[in-house]
Amino acid sequence: MSARLLTVDQVAELLGTTVRFPRRLIEERRITFVKVGRHVRIPEPAVEAFVATHTVQPVARRYGSVA
């Protein structure tokens, strides 16, 4: 196993959120997670994929003449 498993606290720190946000992602099954006994771990690639999927690219603005 090469993927690092992160705690909910570590994921919250990576995302710059409170612990409640990754817990909600887990509860709503919006992110991949692993149950280790009663502990929950999130693979680092799952966090990276979540961020990549939810990244919004800026829109190029076109400046034209104002009528």
mmCIF file as Biopython writes it, N, C-alpha, C and O atoms, coordinates in Angstrom:
data_model
#
loop_
_atom_site.group_PDB
_atom_site.id
_atom_site.type_symbol
_atom_site.label_atom_id
_atom_site.label_alt_id
_atom_site.label_comp_id
_atom_site.label_asym_id
_atom_site.label_entity_id
_atom_site.label_seq_id
_atom_site.pdbx_PDB_ins_code
_atom_site.Cartn_x
_atom_site.Cartn_y
_atom_site.Cartn_z
_atom_site.occupancy
_atom_site.B_iso_or_equiv
_atom_site.auth_seq_id
_atom_site.auth_asym_id
_atom_site.pdbx_PDB_model_num
ATOM 1   N N  . MET A ? 1  ? 0.853   -1.182 0.000   1.0 0.0 1  A 1 
ATOM 2   C CA . MET A ? 1  ? 0.000   0.000  0.000   1.0 0.0 1  A 1 
ATOM 3   C C  . MET A ? 1  ? 0.893   1.238  0.000   1.0 0.0 1  A 1 
ATOM 4   O O  . MET A ? 1  ? 1.690   1.433  0.918   1.0 0.0 1  A 1 
ATOM 5   N N  . SER A ? 2  ? 0.762   2.059  -1.011  1.0 0.0 2  A 1 
ATOM 6   C CA . SER A ? 2  ? 1.634   3.214  -1.129  1.0 0.0 2  A 1 
ATOM 7   C C  . SER A ? 2  ? 0.930   4.521  -0.772  1.0 0.0 2  A 1 
ATOM 8   O O  . SER A ? 2  ? 1.595   5.514  -0.476  1.0 0.0 2  A 1 
ATOM 9   N N  . ALA A ? 3  ? -0.395  4.536  -0.795  1.0 0.0 3  A 1 
ATOM 10  C CA . ALA A ? 3  ? -1.129  5.770  -0.509  1.0 0.0 3  A 1 
ATOM 11  C C  . ALA A ? 3  ? -1.142  6.028  0.997   1.0 0.0 3  A 1 
ATOM 12  O O  . ALA A ? 3  ? -1.442  5.139  1.794   1.0 0.0 3  A 1 
ATOM 13  N N  . ARG A ? 4  ? -0.817  7.236  1.355   1.0 0.0 4  A 1 
ATOM 14  C CA . ARG A ? 4  ? -0.818  7.626  2.763   1.0 0.0 4  A 1 
ATOM 15  C C  . ARG A ? 4  ? -2.257  7.817  3.222   1.0 0.0 4  A 1 
ATOM 16  O O  . ARG A ? 4  ? -3.041  8.472  2.536   1.0 0.0 4  A 1 
ATOM 17  N N  . LEU A ? 5  ? -2.613  7.256  4.368   1.0 0.0 5  A 1 
ATOM 18  C CA . LEU A ? 5  ? -3.951  7.407  4.927   1.0 0.0 5  A 1 
ATOM 19  C C  . LEU A ? 5  ? -3.942  8.540  5.942   1.0 0.0 5  A 1 
ATOM 20  O O  . LEU A ? 5  ? -3.142  8.545  6.878   1.0 0.0 5  A 1 
ATOM 21  N N  . LEU A ? 6  ? -4.831  9.490  5.748   1.0 0.0 6  A 1 
ATOM 22  C CA . LEU A ? 6  ? -4.884  10.687 6.591   1.0 0.0 6  A 1 
ATOM 23  C C  . LEU A ? 6  ? -6.051  10.616 7.568   1.0 0.0 6  A 1 
ATOM 24  O O  . LEU A ? 6  ? -7.094  10.036 7.267   1.0 0.0 6  A 1 
ATOM 25  N N  . THR A ? 7  ? -5.862  11.207 8.729   1.0 0.0 7  A 1 
ATOM 26  C CA . THR A ? 7  ? -6.954  11.318 9.681   1.0 0.0 7  A 1 
ATOM 27  C C  . THR A ? 7  ? -7.881  12.439 9.235   1.0 0.0 7  A 1 
ATOM 28  O O  . THR A ? 7  ? -7.534  13.238 8.365   1.0 0.0 7  A 1 
ATOM 29  N N  . VAL A ? 8  ? -9.046  12.489 9.832   1.0 0.0 8  A 1 
ATOM 30  C CA . VAL A ? 8  ? -10.000 13.547 9.525   1.0 0.0 8  A 1 
ATOM 31  C C  . VAL A ? 8  ? -9.396  14.910 9.882   1.0 0.0 8  A 1 
ATOM 32  O O  . VAL A ? 8  ? -9.585  15.888 9.158   1.0 0.0 8  A 1 
ATOM 33  N N  . ASP A ? 9  ? -8.681  14.965 10.982  1.0 0.0 9  A 1 
ATOM 34  C CA . ASP A ? 9  ? -8.028  16.219 11.387  1.0 0.0 9  A 1 
ATOM 35  C C  . ASP A ? 9  ? -6.998  16.670 10.354  1.0 0.0 9  A 1 
ATOM 36  O O  . ASP A ? 9  ? -6.916  17.857 10.039  1.0 0.0 9  A 1 
ATOM 37  N N  . GLN A ? 10 ? -6.214  15.733 9.828   1.0 0.0 10 A 1 
ATOM 38  C CA . GLN A ? 10 ? -5.203  16.063 8.823   1.0 0.0 10 A 1 
ATOM 39  C C  . GLN A ? 10 ? -5.856  16.567 7.536   1.0 0.0 10 A 1 
ATOM 40  O O  . GLN A ? 10 ? -5.361  17.506 6.912   1.0 0.0 10 A 1 
ATOM 41  N N  . VAL A ? 11 ? -6.965  15.943 7.141   1.0 0.0 11 A 1 
ATOM 42  C CA . VAL A ? 11 ? -7.676  16.378 5.938   1.0 0.0 11 A 1 
ATOM 43  C C  . VAL A ? 11 ? -8.235  17.779 6.137   1.0 0.0 11 A 1 
ATOM 44  O O  . VAL A ? 11 ? -8.157  18.611 5.234   1.0 0.0 11 A 1 
ATOM 45  N N  . ALA A ? 12 ? -8.791  18.043 7.296   1.0 0.0 12 A 1 
ATOM 46  C CA . ALA A ? 12 ? -9.317  19.373 7.591   1.0 0.0 12 A 1 
ATOM 47  C C  . ALA A ? 12 ? -8.207  20.418 7.511   1.0 0.0 12 A 1 
ATOM 48  O O  . ALA A ? 12 ? -8.413  21.508 6.977   1.0 0.0 12 A 1 
ATOM 49  N N  . GLU A ? 13 ? -7.051  20.090 8.034   1.0 0.0 13 A 1 
ATOM 50  C CA . GLU A ? 13 ? -5.921  21.020 7.973   1.0 0.0 13 A 1 
ATOM 51  C C  . GLU A ? 13 ? -5.467  21.251 6.532   1.0 0.0 13 A 1 
ATOM 52  O O  . GLU A ? 13 ? -5.185  22.383 6.141   1.0 0.0 13 A 1 
ATOM 53  N N  . LEU A ? 14 ? -5.398  20.171 5.740   1.0 0.0 14 A 1 
ATOM 54  C CA . LEU A ? 14 ? -5.006  20.303 4.335   1.0 0.0 14 A 1 
ATOM 55  C C  . LEU A ? 14 ? -5.971  21.195 3.563   1.0 0.0 14 A 1 
ATOM 56  O O  . LEU A ? 14 ? -5.554  22.020 2.751   1.0 0.0 14 A 1 
ATOM 57  N N  . LEU A ? 15 ? -7.264  21.021 3.822   1.0 0.0 15 A 1 
ATOM 58  C CA . LEU A ? 15 ? -8.279  21.796 3.106   1.0 0.0 15 A 1 
ATOM 59  C C  . LEU A ? 15 ? -8.499  23.182 3.703   1.0 0.0 15 A 1 
ATOM 60  O O  . LEU A ? 15 ? -9.159  24.025 3.096   1.0 0.0 15 A 1 
ATOM 61  N N  . GLY A ? 16 ? -7.953  23.414 4.880   1.0 0.0 16 A 1 
ATOM 62  C CA . GLY A ? 16 ? -8.139  24.715 5.526   1.0 0.0 16 A 1 
ATOM 63  C C  . GLY A ? 16 ? -9.559  24.898 6.037   1.0 0.0 16 A 1 
ATOM 64  O O  . GLY A ? 16 ? -10.110 25.997 5.994   1.0 0.0 16 A 1 
ATOM 65  N N  . THR A ? 17 ? -10.146 23.803 6.524   1.0 0.0 17 A 1 
ATOM 66  C CA . THR A ? 17 ? -11.520 23.847 7.016   1.0 0.0 17 A 1 
ATOM 67  C C  . THR A ? 17 ? -11.566 23.336 8.444   1.0 0.0 17 A 1 
ATOM 68  O O  . THR A ? 17 ? -10.548 22.953 9.020   1.0 0.0 17 A 1 
ATOM 69  N N  . THR A ? 18 ? -12.759 23.338 8.998   1.0 0.0 18 A 1 
ATOM 70  C CA . THR A ? 18 ? -12.940 22.712 10.304  1.0 0.0 18 A 1 
ATOM 71  C C  . THR A ? 18 ? -13.055 21.208 10.101  1.0 0.0 18 A 1 
ATOM 72  O O  . THR A ? 18 ? -13.198 20.746 8.968   1.0 0.0 18 A 1 
ATOM 73  N N  . VAL A ? 19 ? -12.994 20.450 11.167  1.0 0.0 19 A 1 
ATOM 74  C CA . VAL A ? 19 ? -13.108 18.996 11.111  1.0 0.0 19 A 1 
ATOM 75  C C  . VAL A ? 19 ? -14.498 18.583 10.635  1.0 0.0 19 A 1 
ATOM 76  O O  . VAL A ? 19 ? -14.671 17.501 10.075  1.0 0.0 19 A 1 
ATOM 77  N N  . ARG A ? 20 ? -15.465 19.428 10.854  1.0 0.0 20 A 1 
ATOM 78  C CA . ARG A ? 20 ? -16.844 19.106 10.474  1.0 0.0 20 A 1 
ATOM 79  C C  . ARG A ? 20 ? -16.997 18.865 8.967   1.0 0.0 20 A 1 
ATOM 80  O O  . ARG A ? 20 ? -17.780 18.010 8.552   1.0 0.0 20 A 1 
ATOM 81  N N  . PHE A ? 21 ? -16.248 19.620 8.149   1.0 0.0 21 A 1 
ATOM 82  C CA . PHE A ? 21 ? -16.381 19.497 6.696   1.0 0.0 21 A 1 
ATOM 83  C C  . PHE A ? 21 ? -15.981 18.108 6.182   1.0 0.0 21 A 1 
ATOM 84  O O  . PHE A ? 21 ? -16.779 17.479 5.487   1.0 0.0 21 A 1 
ATOM 85  N N  . PRO A ? 22 ? -14.762 17.596 6.498   1.0 0.0 22 A 1 
ATOM 86  C CA . PRO A ? 22 ? -14.445 16.244 6.021   1.0 0.0 22 A 1 
ATOM 87  C C  . PRO A ? 22 ? -15.362 15.179 6.621   1.0 0.0 22 A 1 
ATOM 88  O O  . PRO A ? 22 ? -15.655 14.177 5.968   1.0 0.0 22 A 1 
ATOM 89  N N  . ARG A ? 23 ? -15.810 15.383 7.844   1.0 0.0 23 A 1 
ATOM 90  C CA . ARG A ? 23 ? -16.756 14.426 8.433   1.0 0.0 23 A 1 
ATOM 91  C C  . ARG A ? 23 ? -18.054 14.400 7.635   1.0 0.0 23 A 1 
ATOM 92  O O  . ARG A ? 23 ? -18.641 13.337 7.431   1.0 0.0 23 A 1 
ATOM 93  N N  . ARG A ? 24 ? -18.503 15.574 7.184   1.0 0.0 24 A 1 
ATOM 94  C CA . ARG A ? 24 ? -19.715 15.638 6.366   1.0 0.0 24 A 1 
ATOM 95  C C  . ARG A ? 24 ? -19.496 14.971 5.013   1.0 0.0 24 A 1 
ATOM 96  O O  . ARG A ? 24 ? -20.389 14.289 4.509   1.0 0.0 24 A 1 
ATOM 97  N N  . LEU A ? 25 ? -18.317 15.161 4.420   1.0 0.0 25 A 1 
ATOM 98  C CA . LEU A ? 25 ? -18.007 14.494 3.155   1.0 0.0 25 A 1 
ATOM 99  C C  . LEU A ? 25 ? -18.081 12.978 3.309   1.0 0.0 25 A 1 
ATOM 100 O O  . LEU A ? 25 ? -18.576 12.276 2.427   1.0 0.0 25 A 1 
ATOM 101 N N  . ILE A ? 26 ? -17.585 12.488 4.434   1.0 0.0 26 A 1 
ATOM 102 C CA . ILE A ? 26 ? -17.628 11.052 4.704   1.0 0.0 26 A 1 
ATOM 103 C C  . ILE A ? 26 ? -19.070 10.600 4.898   1.0 0.0 26 A 1 
ATOM 104 O O  . ILE A ? 26 ? -19.495 9.606  4.311   1.0 0.0 26 A 1 
ATOM 105 N N  . GLU A ? 27 ? -19.811 11.318 5.709   1.0 0.0 27 A 1 
ATOM 106 C CA . GLU A ? 27 ? -21.202 10.941 5.994   1.0 0.0 27 A 1 
ATOM 107 C C  . GLU A ? 27 ? -22.048 10.903 4.727   1.0 0.0 27 A 1 
ATOM 108 O O  . GLU A ? 27 ? -22.896 10.025 4.562   1.0 0.0 27 A 1 
ATOM 109 N N  . GLU A ? 28 ? -21.810 11.864 3.830   1.0 0.0 28 A 1 
ATOM 110 C CA . GLU A ? 28 ? -22.580 11.951 2.583   1.0 0.0 28 A 1 
ATOM 111 C C  . GLU A ? 28 ? -21.975 11.091 1.475   1.0 0.0 28 A 1 
ATOM 112 O O  . GLU A ? 28 ? -22.467 11.097 0.346   1.0 0.0 28 A 1 
ATOM 113 N N  . ARG A ? 29 ? -20.908 10.352 1.793   1.0 0.0 29 A 1 
ATOM 114 C CA . ARG A ? 29 ? -20.220 9.480  0.828   1.0 0.0 29 A 1 
ATOM 115 C C  . ARG A ? 29 ? -19.741 10.256 -0.398  1.0 0.0 29 A 1 
ATOM 116 O O  . ARG A ? 29 ? -19.834 9.771  -1.526  1.0 0.0 29 A 1 
ATOM 117 N N  . ARG A ? 30 ? -19.225 11.472 -0.164  1.0 0.0 30 A 1 
ATOM 118 C CA . ARG A ? 30 ? -18.729 12.311 -1.261  1.0 0.0 30 A 1 
ATOM 119 C C  . ARG A ? 30 ? -17.225 12.198 -1.432  1.0 0.0 30 A 1 
ATOM 120 O O  . ARG A ? 30 ? -16.658 12.791 -2.349  1.0 0.0 30 A 1 
ATOM 121 N N  . ILE A ? 31 ? -16.570 11.437 -0.551  1.0 0.0 31 A 1 
ATOM 122 C CA . ILE A ? 31 ? -15.127 11.223 -0.653  1.0 0.0 31 A 1 
ATOM 123 C C  . ILE A ? 31 ? -14.844 9.771  -0.264  1.0 0.0 31 A 1 
ATOM 124 O O  . ILE A ? 31 ? -15.545 9.186  0.562   1.0 0.0 31 A 1 
ATOM 125 N N  . THR A ? 32 ? -13.812 9.208  -0.870  1.0 0.0 32 A 1 
ATOM 126 C CA . THR A ? 32 ? -13.419 7.834  -0.557  1.0 0.0 32 A 1 
ATOM 127 C C  . THR A ? 32 ? -12.796 7.797  0.830   1.0 0.0 32 A 1 
ATOM 128 O O  . THR A ? 32 ? -11.996 8.665  1.181   1.0 0.0 32 A 1 
ATOM 129 N N  . PHE A ? 33 ? -13.164 6.791  1.618   1.0 0.0 33 A 1 
ATOM 130 C CA . PHE A ? 33 ? -12.563 6.641  2.941   1.0 0.0 33 A 1 
ATOM 131 C C  . PHE A ? 33 ? -12.382 5.174  3.269   1.0 0.0 33 A 1 
ATOM 132 O O  . PHE A ? 33 ? -12.972 4.303  2.630   1.0 0.0 33 A 1 
ATOM 133 N N  . VAL A ? 34 ? -11.555 4.909  4.278   1.0 0.0 34 A 1 
ATOM 134 C CA . VAL A ? 34 ? -11.239 3.556  4.708   1.0 0.0 34 A 1 
ATOM 135 C C  . VAL A ? 34 ? -11.574 3.450  6.193   1.0 0.0 34 A 1 
ATOM 136 O O  . VAL A ? 34 ? -11.205 4.318  6.984   1.0 0.0 34 A 1 
ATOM 137 N N  . LYS A ? 35 ? -12.278 2.379  6.565   1.0 0.0 35 A 1 
ATOM 138 C CA . LYS A ? 35 ? -12.544 2.127  7.980   1.0 0.0 35 A 1 
ATOM 139 C C  . LYS A ? 35 ? -11.470 1.169  8.488   1.0 0.0 35 A 1 
ATOM 140 O O  . LYS A ? 35 ? -11.293 0.074  7.954   1.0 0.0 35 A 1 
ATOM 141 N N  . VAL A ? 36 ? -10.765 1.595  9.518   1.0 0.0 36 A 1 
ATOM 142 C CA . VAL A ? 36 ? -9.759  0.765  10.166  1.0 0.0 36 A 1 
ATOM 143 C C  . VAL A ? 36 ? -10.268 0.551  11.589  1.0 0.0 36 A 1 
ATOM 144 O O  . VAL A ? 36 ? -10.036 1.362  12.486  1.0 0.0 36 A 1 
ATOM 145 N N  . GLY A ? 37 ? -10.974 -0.574 11.764  1.0 0.0 37 A 1 
ATOM 146 C CA . GLY A ? 37 ? -11.665 -0.760 13.039  1.0 0.0 37 A 1 
ATOM 147 C C  . GLY A ? 37 ? -12.749 0.296  13.142  1.0 0.0 37 A 1 
ATOM 148 O O  . GLY A ? 37 ? -13.612 0.393  12.270  1.0 0.0 37 A 1 
ATOM 149 N N  . ARG A ? 38 ? -12.708 1.078  14.195  1.0 0.0 38 A 1 
ATOM 150 C CA . ARG A ? 38 ? -13.692 2.163  14.312  1.0 0.0 38 A 1 
ATOM 151 C C  . ARG A ? 38 ? -13.113 3.509  13.871  1.0 0.0 38 A 1 
ATOM 152 O O  . ARG A ? 38 ? -13.778 4.541  13.968  1.0 0.0 38 A 1 
ATOM 153 N N  . HIS A ? 39 ? -11.889 3.488  13.395  1.0 0.0 39 A 1 
ATOM 154 C CA . HIS A ? 39 ? -11.244 4.708  12.912  1.0 0.0 39 A 1 
ATOM 155 C C  . HIS A ? 39 ? -11.531 4.909  11.429  1.0 0.0 39 A 1 
ATOM 156 O O  . HIS A ? 39 ? -11.692 3.947  10.679  1.0 0.0 39 A 1 
ATOM 157 N N  . VAL A ? 40 ? -11.593 6.165  11.022  1.0 0.0 40 A 1 
ATOM 158 C CA . VAL A ? 40 ? -11.823 6.500  9.612   1.0 0.0 40 A 1 
ATOM 159 C C  . VAL A ? 40 ? -10.571 7.188  9.088   1.0 0.0 40 A 1 
ATOM 160 O O  . VAL A ? 40 ? -10.049 8.114  9.708   1.0 0.0 40 A 1 
ATOM 161 N N  . ARG A ? 41 ? -10.097 6.722  7.935   1.0 0.0 41 A 1 
ATOM 162 C CA . ARG A ? 41 ? -8.932  7.323  7.291   1.0 0.0 41 A 1 
ATOM 163 C C  . ARG A ? 41 ? -9.284  7.625  5.849   1.0 0.0 41 A 1 
ATOM 164 O O  . ARG A ? 41 ? -10.065 6.910  5.221   1.0 0.0 41 A 1 
ATOM 165 N N  . ILE A ? 42 ? -8.696  8.695  5.335   1.0 0.0 42 A 1 
ATOM 166 C CA . ILE A ? 42 ? -8.942  9.114  3.957   1.0 0.0 42 A 1 
ATOM 167 C C  . ILE A ? 42 ? -7.626  9.040  3.190   1.0 0.0 42 A 1 
ATOM 168 O O  . ILE A ? 42 ? -6.643  9.663  3.589   1.0 0.0 42 A 1 
ATOM 169 N N  . PRO A ? 43 ? -7.597  8.282  2.090   1.0 0.0 43 A 1 
ATOM 170 C CA . PRO A ? 43 ? -6.357  8.206  1.302   1.0 0.0 43 A 1 
ATOM 171 C C  . PRO A ? 43 ? -5.998  9.582  0.726   1.0 0.0 43 A 1 
ATOM 172 O O  . PRO A ? 43 ? -6.867  10.314 0.253   1.0 0.0 43 A 1 
ATOM 173 N N  . GLU A ? 44 ? -4.734  9.910  0.774   1.0 0.0 44 A 1 
ATOM 174 C CA . GLU A ? 44 ? -4.274  11.204 0.268   1.0 0.0 44 A 1 
ATOM 175 C C  . GLU A ? 44 ? -4.684  11.437 -1.190  1.0 0.0 44 A 1 
ATOM 176 O O  . GLU A ? 44 ? -5.093  12.548 -1.529  1.0 0.0 44 A 1 
ATOM 177 N N  . PRO A ? 45 ? -4.586  10.419 -2.068  1.0 0.0 45 A 1 
ATOM 178 C CA . PRO A ? 45 ? -5.040  10.639 -3.455  1.0 0.0 45 A 1 
ATOM 179 C C  . PRO A ? 45 ? -6.533  10.984 -3.551  1.0 0.0 45 A 1 
ATOM 180 O O  . PRO A ? 45 ? -6.944  11.671 -4.487  1.0 0.0 45 A 1 
ATOM 181 N N  . ALA A ? 46 ? -7.343  10.517 -2.602  1.0 0.0 46 A 1 
ATOM 182 C CA . ALA A ? 46 ? -8.772  10.850 -2.606  1.0 0.0 46 A 1 
ATOM 183 C C  . ALA A ? 46 ? -8.979  12.330 -2.308  1.0 0.0 46 A 1 
ATOM 184 O O  . ALA A ? 46 ? -9.863  12.967 -2.881  1.0 0.0 46 A 1 
ATOM 185 N N  . VAL A ? 47 ? -8.170  12.872 -1.418  1.0 0.0 47 A 1 
ATOM 186 C CA . VAL A ? 47 ? -8.256  14.310 -1.109  1.0 0.0 47 A 1 
ATOM 187 C C  . VAL A ? 47 ? -7.822  15.117 -2.330  1.0 0.0 47 A 1 
ATOM 188 O O  . VAL A ? 47 ? -8.465  16.102 -2.690  1.0 0.0 47 A 1 
ATOM 189 N N  . GLU A ? 48 ? -6.726  14.694 -2.965  1.0 0.0 48 A 1 
ATOM 190 C CA . GLU A ? 48 ? -6.241  15.389 -4.159  1.0 0.0 48 A 1 
ATOM 191 C C  . GLU A ? 48 ? -7.283  15.337 -5.282  1.0 0.0 48 A 1 
ATOM 192 O O  . GLU A ? 48 ? -7.493  16.326 -5.984  1.0 0.0 48 A 1 
ATOM 193 N N  . ALA A ? 49 ? -7.932  14.180 -5.445  1.0 0.0 49 A 1 
ATOM 194 C CA . ALA A ? 49 ? -8.961  14.040 -6.480  1.0 0.0 49 A 1 
ATOM 195 C C  . ALA A ? 49 ? -10.169 14.912 -6.159  1.0 0.0 49 A 1 
ATOM 196 O O  . ALA A ? 49 ? -10.757 15.513 -7.058  1.0 0.0 49 A 1 
ATOM 197 N N  . PHE A ? 50 ? -10.540 14.984 -4.890  1.0 0.0 50 A 1 
ATOM 198 C CA . PHE A ? 50 ? -11.669 15.820 -4.482  1.0 0.0 50 A 1 
ATOM 199 C C  . PHE A ? 50 ? -11.387 17.283 -4.819  1.0 0.0 50 A 1 
ATOM 200 O O  . PHE A ? 50 ? -12.241 17.980 -5.368  1.0 0.0 50 A 1 
ATOM 201 N N  . VAL A ? 51 ? -10.190 17.734 -4.488  1.0 0.0 51 A 1 
ATOM 202 C CA . VAL A ? 51 ? -9.810  19.128 -4.777  1.0 0.0 51 A 1 
ATOM 203 C C  . VAL A ? 51 ? -9.789  19.377 -6.279  1.0 0.0 51 A 1 
ATOM 204 O O  . VAL A ? 51 ? -10.291 20.399 -6.747  1.0 0.0 51 A 1 
ATOM 205 N N  . ALA A ? 52 ? -9.212  18.449 -7.034  1.0 0.0 52 A 1 
ATOM 206 C CA . ALA A ? 52 ? -9.141  18.614 -8.492  1.0 0.0 52 A 1 
ATOM 207 C C  . ALA A ? 52 ? -10.532 18.654 -9.113  1.0 0.0 52 A 1 
ATOM 208 O O  . ALA A ? 52 ? -10.784 19.447 -10.020 1.0 0.0 52 A 1 
ATOM 209 N N  . THR A ? 53 ? -11.428 17.813 -8.634  1.0 0.0 53 A 1 
ATOM 210 C CA . THR A ? 53 ? -12.787 17.758 -9.165  1.0 0.0 53 A 1 
ATOM 211 C C  . THR A ? 53 ? -13.566 19.031 -8.868  1.0 0.0 53 A 1 
ATOM 212 O O  . THR A ? 53 ? -14.409 19.446 -9.663  1.0 0.0 53 A 1 
ATOM 213 N N  . HIS A ? 54 ? -13.289 19.647 -7.737  1.0 0.0 54 A 1 
ATOM 214 C CA . HIS A ? 54 ? -14.050 20.822 -7.321  1.0 0.0 54 A 1 
ATOM 215 C C  . HIS A ? 54 ? -13.316 22.137 -7.571  1.0 0.0 54 A 1 
ATOM 216 O O  . HIS A ? 54 ? -13.726 23.185 -7.071  1.0 0.0 54 A 1 
ATOM 217 N N  . THR A ? 55 ? -12.239 22.082 -8.337  1.0 0.0 55 A 1 
ATOM 218 C CA . THR A ? 55 ? -11.508 23.292 -8.684  1.0 0.0 55 A 1 
ATOM 219 C C  . THR A ? 55 ? -12.193 23.973 -9.868  1.0 0.0 55 A 1 
ATOM 220 O O  . THR A ? 55 ? -12.458 23.348 -10.895 1.0 0.0 55 A 1 
ATOM 221 N N  . VAL A ? 56 ? -12.467 25.244 -9.705  1.0 0.0 56 A 1 
ATOM 222 C CA . VAL A ? 56 ? -13.133 26.023 -10.752 1.0 0.0 56 A 1 
ATOM 223 C C  . VAL A ? 56 ? -12.083 26.906 -11.415 1.0 0.0 56 A 1 
ATOM 224 O O  . VAL A ? 56 ? -11.403 27.688 -10.751 1.0 0.0 56 A 1 
ATOM 225 N N  . GLN A ? 57 ? -11.962 26.774 -12.712 1.0 0.0 57 A 1 
ATOM 226 C CA . GLN A ? 57 ? -10.998 27.570 -13.470 1.0 0.0 57 A 1 
ATOM 227 C C  . GLN A ? 57 ? -11.581 28.954 -13.748 1.0 0.0 57 A 1 
ATOM 228 O O  . GLN A ? 57 ? -12.786 29.088 -13.958 1.0 0.0 57 A 1 
ATOM 229 N N  . PRO A ? 58 ? -10.733 29.980 -13.751 1.0 0.0 58 A 1 
ATOM 230 C CA . PRO A ? 58 ? -11.235 31.325 -14.035 1.0 0.0 58 A 1 
ATOM 231 C C  . PRO A ? 58 ? -11.694 31.452 -15.495 1.0 0.0 58 A 1 
ATOM 232 O O  . PRO A ? 58 ? -11.206 30.755 -16.385 1.0 0.0 58 A 1 
ATOM 233 N N  . VAL A ? 59 ? -12.618 32.338 -15.701 1.0 0.0 59 A 1 
ATOM 234 C CA . VAL A ? 59 ? -13.139 32.597 -17.038 1.0 0.0 59 A 1 
ATOM 235 C C  . VAL A ? 59 ? -12.354 33.764 -17.621 1.0 0.0 59 A 1 
ATOM 236 O O  . VAL A ? 59 ? -12.177 34.790 -16.964 1.0 0.0 59 A 1 
ATOM 237 N N  . ALA A ? 60 ? -11.887 33.606 -18.853 1.0 0.0 60 A 1 
ATOM 238 C CA . ALA A ? 60 ? -11.159 34.693 -19.511 1.0 0.0 60 A 1 
ATOM 239 C C  . ALA A ? 60 ? -12.160 35.784 -19.883 1.0 0.0 60 A 1 
ATOM 240 O O  . ALA A ? 60 ? -13.169 35.518 -20.538 1.0 0.0 60 A 1 
ATOM 241 N N  . ARG A ? 61 ? -11.879 36.974 -19.471 1.0 0.0 61 A 1 
ATOM 242 C CA . ARG A ? 61 ? -12.778 38.088 -19.779 1.0 0.0 61 A 1 
ATOM 243 C C  . ARG A ? 61 ? -12.400 38.701 -21.105 1.0 0.0 61 A 1 
ATOM 244 O O  . ARG A ? 61 ? -11.223 38.919 -21.394 1.0 0.0 61 A 1 
ATOM 245 N N  . ARG A ? 62 ? -13.398 38.974 -21.897 1.0 0.0 62 A 1 
ATOM 246 C CA . ARG A ? 62 ? -13.167 39.645 -23.177 1.0 0.0 62 A 1 
ATOM 247 C C  . ARG A ? 62 ? -13.633 41.088 -23.028 1.0 0.0 62 A 1 
ATOM 248 O O  . ARG A ? 62 ? -14.767 41.374 -22.645 1.0 0.0 62 A 1 
ATOM 249 N N  . TYR A ? 63 ? -12.736 41.948 -23.338 1.0 0.0 63 A 1 
ATOM 250 C CA . TYR A ? 63 ? -13.086 43.366 -23.251 1.0 0.0 63 A 1 
ATOM 251 C C  . TYR A ? 63 ? -13.477 43.847 -24.636 1.0 0.0 63 A 1 
ATOM 252 O O  . TYR A ? 63 ? -12.713 43.707 -25.591 1.0 0.0 63 A 1 
ATOM 253 N N  . GLY A ? 64 ? -14.627 44.394 -24.736 1.0 0.0 64 A 1 
ATOM 254 C CA . GLY A ? 64 ? -15.111 44.908 -26.014 1.0 0.0 64 A 1 
ATOM 255 C C  . GLY A ? 64 ? -15.527 46.373 -25.869 1.0 0.0 64 A 1 
ATOM 256 O O  . GLY A ? 64 ? -15.344 46.991 -24.820 1.0 0.0 64 A 1 
ATOM 257 N N  . SER A ? 65 ? -16.064 46.881 -26.903 1.0 0.0 65 A 1 
ATOM 258 C CA . SER A ? 65 ? -16.483 48.283 -26.834 1.0 0.0 65 A 1 
ATOM 259 C C  . SER A ? 65 ? -17.783 48.369 -26.041 1.0 0.0 65 A 1 
ATOM 260 O O  . SER A ? 65 ? -18.646 47.494 -26.113 1.0 0.0 65 A 1 
ATOM 261 N N  . VAL A ? 66 ? -17.883 49.427 -25.304 1.0 0.0 66 A 1 
ATOM 262 C CA . VAL A ? 66 ? -19.070 49.661 -24.496 1.0 0.0 66 A 1 
ATOM 263 C C  . VAL A ? 66 ? -19.982 50.585 -25.310 1.0 0.0 66 A 1 
ATOM 264 O O  . VAL A ? 66 ? -19.569 51.672 -25.714 1.0 0.0 66 A 1 
ATOM 265 N N  . ALA A ? 67 ? -21.203 50.157 -25.544 1.0 0.0 67 A 1 
ATOM 266 C CA . ALA A ? 67 ? -22.113 50.945 -26.357 1.0 0.0 67 A 1 
ATOM 267 C C  . ALA A ? 67 ? -22.924 51.888 -25.541 1.0 0.0 67 A 1 
ATOM 268 O O  . ALA A ? 67 ? -23.744 52.627 -26.084 1.0 0.0 67 A 1 
#
